[in-house]
Amino acid sequence: IGIDISIFPPGEKFKAYKIDLLKPNSLCFLPDNYVDIAHANSLFDSPTLHRIHGSDCSQRLMDNLMPQLERIVKKDGWFAYFD
């Protein structure tokens, strides 16, 4: 599963979604305990995110996203991020 604020290039070999992760319940389409690993690269420092939502959006994103990740990542799963 790929989730991004921008559009994925055509031909990806996984299900891709364009989603604004700052919207409440933006991951509601994913069931509880669904993913083994959630990975984010440059999510909280994303220039695209800051251009769309302003320079102060990192904490709002963290506050909105963490409870959703706790719900969708399996109990023995991981959330790894790199900024």
DOVEXGU-757832 format. One record per residue (C-alpha): y, x, z; residue in three letters. Coordinates in steps of 0.001 Angstrom, whole numbers, plus 500000, padded with zeros to 6 digits. Each point is the difference from the previous one (the first is absolute). Example, Ala and Ser with C-alpha at 12.3 -4.5 7.8 and 13.67 -1.06 7.14 Angstrom:
2
<r><v>495500</v><u>512300</u><w>507800</w><aa>Ala</aa></r>
<r><v>503440</v><u>501370</u><w>499340</w><aa>Ser</aa></r>
This chain:
83
<r><v>500000</v><u>500000</u><w>500000</w><aa>Ile</aa></r>
<r><v>503402</v><u>501362</u><w>499115</w><aa>Gly</aa></r>
<r><v>503192</v><u>498561</u><w>501456</w><aa>Ile</aa></r>
<r><v>503419</v><u>501227</u><w>498964</w><aa>Asp</aa></r>
<r><v>503578</v><u>498835</u><w>499776</w><aa>Ile</aa></r>
<r><v>500040</v><u>501085</u><w>496354</w><aa>Ser</aa></r>
<r><v>497626</v><u>499251</u><w>497156</w><aa>Ile</aa></r>
<r><v>496837</v><u>502070</u><w>499566</w><aa>Phe</aa></r>
<r><v>499366</v><u>501630</u><w>496639</w><aa>Pro</aa></r>
<r><v>497712</v><u>498015</u><w>497700</w><aa>Pro</aa></r>
<r><v>496320</v><u>500856</u><w>500074</w><aa>Gly</aa></r>
<r><v>499540</v><u>500607</u><w>503743</w><aa>Glu</aa></r>
<r><v>496380</v><u>499645</u><w>501074</w><aa>Lys</aa></r>
<r><v>500796</v><u>497986</u><w>503103</w><aa>Phe</aa></r>
<r><v>501618</v><u>496705</u><w>500870</w><aa>Lys</aa></r>
<r><v>503759</v><u>500631</u><w>500179</w><aa>Ala</aa></r>
<r><v>502692</v><u>497861</u><w>501596</w><aa>Tyr</aa></r>
<r><v>503775</v><u>500249</u><w>499826</w><aa>Lys</aa></r>
<r><v>501164</v><u>498920</u><w>503461</w><aa>Ile</aa></r>
<r><v>503111</v><u>500323</u><w>502106</w><aa>Asp</aa></r>
<r><v>498533</v><u>501230</u><w>503287</w><aa>Leu</aa></r>
<r><v>503195</v><u>499098</u><w>501855</w><aa>Leu</aa></r>
<r><v>499269</v><u>496311</u><w>499547</w><aa>Lys</aa></r>
<r><v>498266</v><u>498412</u><w>503002</w><aa>Pro</aa></r>
<r><v>496258</v><u>499552</u><w>499530</w><aa>Asn</aa></r>
<r><v>500117</v><u>501885</u><w>496692</w><aa>Ser</aa></r>
<r><v>496337</v><u>500943</u><w>500429</w><aa>Leu</aa></r>
<r><v>498843</v><u>496481</u><w>500913</w><aa>Cys</aa></r>
<r><v>497757</v><u>499862</u><w>496928</w><aa>Phe</aa></r>
<r><v>497742</v><u>502668</u><w>501532</w><aa>Leu</aa></r>
<r><v>497430</v><u>498800</u><w>502547</w><aa>Pro</aa></r>
<r><v>499733</v><u>501329</u><w>503545</w><aa>Asp</aa></r>
<r><v>498031</v><u>503251</u><w>500366</w><aa>Asn</aa></r>
<r><v>499872</v><u>500437</u><w>496221</w><aa>Tyr</aa></r>
<r><v>500803</v><u>503654</u><w>499293</w><aa>Val</aa></r>
<r><v>498410</v><u>503193</u><w>501280</w><aa>Asp</aa></r>
<r><v>502995</v><u>502220</u><w>499281</w><aa>Ile</aa></r>
<r><v>503621</v><u>499141</u><w>499276</w><aa>Ala</aa></r>
<r><v>501970</v><u>502899</u><w>498547</w><aa>His</aa></r>
<r><v>503716</v><u>500284</u><w>499380</w><aa>Ala</aa></r>
<r><v>501746</v><u>502902</u><w>498307</w><aa>Asn</aa></r>
<r><v>503798</v><u>500226</u><w>500319</w><aa>Ser</aa></r>
<r><v>500137</v><u>496335</u><w>500925</w><aa>Leu</aa></r>
<r><v>502517</v><u>500227</u><w>502812</w><aa>Phe</aa></r>
<r><v>502173</v><u>502466</u><w>498058</w><aa>Asp</aa></r>
<r><v>499630</v><u>498257</u><w>496643</w><aa>Ser</aa></r>
<r><v>503168</v><u>500306</u><w>497875</w><aa>Pro</aa></r>
<r><v>499076</v><u>496731</u><w>498264</w><aa>Thr</aa></r>
<r><v>499688</v><u>498183</u><w>503311</w><aa>Leu</aa></r>
<r><v>503306</v><u>501386</u><w>501263</w><aa>His</aa></r>
<r><v>501746</v><u>499144</u><w>496715</w><aa>Arg</aa></r>
<r><v>498803</v><u>496390</u><w>500191</w><aa>Ile</aa></r>
<r><v>500316</v><u>499389</u><w>503765</w><aa>His</aa></r>
<r><v>502529</v><u>502548</u><w>501247</w><aa>Gly</aa></r>
<r><v>499766</v><u>503278</u><w>501849</w><aa>Ser</aa></r>
<r><v>499119</v><u>498365</u><w>503336</w><aa>Asp</aa></r>
<r><v>496813</v><u>498301</u><w>498826</w><aa>Cys</aa></r>
<r><v>497419</v><u>502539</u><w>501279</w><aa>Ser</aa></r>
<r><v>499848</v><u>498618</u><w>503549</w><aa>Gln</aa></r>
<r><v>499988</v><u>496399</u><w>498755</w><aa>Arg</aa></r>
<r><v>497096</v><u>500900</u><w>497708</w><aa>Leu</aa></r>
<r><v>498077</v><u>501632</u><w>502846</w><aa>Met</aa></r>
<r><v>500623</v><u>496987</u><w>502275</w><aa>Asp</aa></r>
<r><v>498833</v><u>497569</u><w>497310</w><aa>Asn</aa></r>
<r><v>497091</v><u>501996</u><w>498641</w><aa>Leu</aa></r>
<r><v>498237</v><u>501318</u><w>503118</w><aa>Met</aa></r>
<r><v>498816</v><u>496611</u><w>501360</w><aa>Pro</aa></r>
<r><v>498716</v><u>499102</u><w>496545</w><aa>Gln</aa></r>
<r><v>498125</v><u>503293</u><w>499724</w><aa>Leu</aa></r>
<r><v>498489</v><u>499466</u><w>503441</w><aa>Glu</aa></r>
<r><v>498675</v><u>496700</u><w>498714</w><aa>Arg</aa></r>
<r><v>498591</v><u>501119</u><w>496627</w><aa>Ile</aa></r>
<r><v>498620</v><u>503458</u><w>500871</w><aa>Val</aa></r>
<r><v>496509</v><u>499892</u><w>501460</w><aa>Lys</aa></r>
<r><v>499693</v><u>500820</u><w>503700</w><aa>Lys</aa></r>
<r><v>498497</v><u>503414</u><w>499218</w><aa>Asp</aa></r>
<r><v>502301</v><u>500511</u><w>496995</w><aa>Gly</aa></r>
<r><v>503049</v><u>502198</u><w>499444</w><aa>Trp</aa></r>
<r><v>503603</v><u>499760</u><w>498930</w><aa>Phe</aa></r>
<r><v>501211</v><u>503331</u><w>498660</w><aa>Ala</aa></r>
<r><v>503498</v><u>500600</u><w>498718</w><aa>Tyr</aa></r>
<r><v>501930</v><u>502964</u><w>498708</w><aa>Phe</aa></r>
<r><v>503745</v><u>500112</u><w>499547</w><aa>Asp</aa></r>
